[in-house]
């Protein structure tokens, strides 16, 4: 079969540990035999990020701004233990946080649903999409360890040199401080992205925060969402027959559990991080969720919504077989390839992405699945496959579809 054409490269960002192993296998088994794969490669593995003082992450983000589509493997955000394990120069920040700060936009995460696994929450009939703001908050916060008594102040100096000061806390002993920020224009982009996505999918949009406690920070989000909805989207929402509403995040959690699903839940950055893991786990597995960052100027970054599967990596290094689920990583590739095909006008590439996703779902529904899914499956499990065998089974299904 002649390889399917790609006109423009997409930005490929390699990652760490077990997901890096799967990344290579997915390319070798599911992509390179079938498509004329063109990528601009960036190694975001922790050792190379350390070698480049994390400049490679910045370069990758800027490449996405130039080529408009990127696909990213899971990466390590180092803590103190990782600094020692990898002999790092410093505790580098989250690569995802760096990329999102450069691209801005919103992360949309949706569970990948199969007929043989039903949500833990029995009322859920349809997937719930998390729309996560991808800028600022704790991911770009400034932190300080207080080691002695003293007064902590929040100081703002305007361009004319005028200062506004507020006391945060009078420390009588050791403690810790954190200062975080956001921008009105980024919040507005978040609101518009979420509302456009709701219109394009015909789903209701919820937004939740905690403005009763955070009377400036969270209330700013709430007011900007309300203003943009009223001025720009209310008529279109009503015509479409969908709704937008705001609720406190603790109320939203209760309502989500009682809902039937099938809506978009917009959350601030950290809230979205936590809630997307809750949603994906309740629907089945962290490895069964799509994730795409959509920036306001038309850039797209696809990734798996989970981590580097460290526990399996250590077992793999010891020579053991692992049953690591690669589906979210495969869907990151298919999402990027489909978007590349849409932007370049190459429908065959879009069709390939569709067939590869179908091959993944059909493999699972045939009873061949990784260990995380066998524990959840409501059909007889024909084979609990290790990672390599599972990808081989997907390839067999894909070849049938492409024949």
Phi, psi and omega in degrees: 000134178291132180302142179289136187286140166240130180273316187239138178293156167248159183279120180255123181242104180287162187227222192232155165056224188295325179293332176292322176297314180294324179304312180296318181293319178300316178298314185292322187264326191246346184243300187300327178291345191238335182231153176279075190292123177241120178223156169254110195270134174228127180270103179262016172300146187304318179301319181286325175298322178292319180299324184263010185054036178068012178295330181299327178292318177297317180298320180295317179297317179293329176294324177296322178297331181276318184261346171079346179222132176223158176226132189233134172282160177294144183228159179275132165259108192289140167252189183300320181296322179290325177302317179288318182297320184257005180052053185280155176292323179201175181274086186298148181287168179302125175301321178298319179297319179295314181296317182293326178294326180282320184273334186064193174101200187227139175262124177254125180234127184227133177299145173268116191257138172236161183284345186261000178228121179251153184299150175298322177279108191293340181281342184288121179252337182227157179298149175251125180263128174269125172256107188253123174300135189246036181216143168067212184061213188295339184286341176237024185285155172258131185237152180214131177269115179278128184245354183210164178301147179167173182258127175264133182232149171260117185240129173238127179245117181282176186295342178267003178090004180281135184254142168239128185234139174225137176283128176274310182193143172264105182281130173263353179196200183293155179185201182212148180236152173214131176242126179234166187212168168207173182236142180302320183292326178289320177297320179296320177297319177301312181299313182295319179299315181295319182289322176295320179296320178299316179295319183291333182256352180068034182244149174297152179240126173252144169230133182228143174205201183224062185289343177291334178258311179268084191282353173245304186296298183291326179296328176299317175302310183301314184291321179294317176302313182299316182296314181294320178298312184295318186278327191242337192232344186304311183299316181294321178297315181294321178296324181282343181079026178242166185235156169237137171209157177253142173211156175299147187294327177292323175293321180299318180301315179296319182290323179300315182297327181272353187279174173264359183083194177079031179221174178252131181245106181273132183224152170297170193306302182291319178303317180294325177300311183290313186291329178293325176292321178297314181296313183296319180294319180293331177277346177155295188204146175299336180275007180237061180208133175276156178210124177221132172269123179247118181267157184294339180259023169085035175247147186227130176233119183257142181205167168281147184272007183244181182271199189271004178055060186301317183300318178291326180299316179296321177293320178298318178298330179277003177089008180273153173281144178236151178251063182276132183280119182264006192298315181297324178290320176298317180291336172296316177296315183294322177299316180293317180294320179296316179295321176300317178296320178297315183290328184265354182070041178240085184299333179297325178292320176297318180296323177297316179300317179299314183293323179294320177296317178299321179297321177298310183296316182293327176298314179296315183289346175278353179101003176257119186203165177280167190300324181299330181273333180297330180288343184249345189296138178259007173242161177300133179275117181281325182205125170270105190264144168287171187303316185290317179295322180297317179294324176297319179295321177296319179298320179299317177295319181296317180298323177298318182289328183272348185295000000 
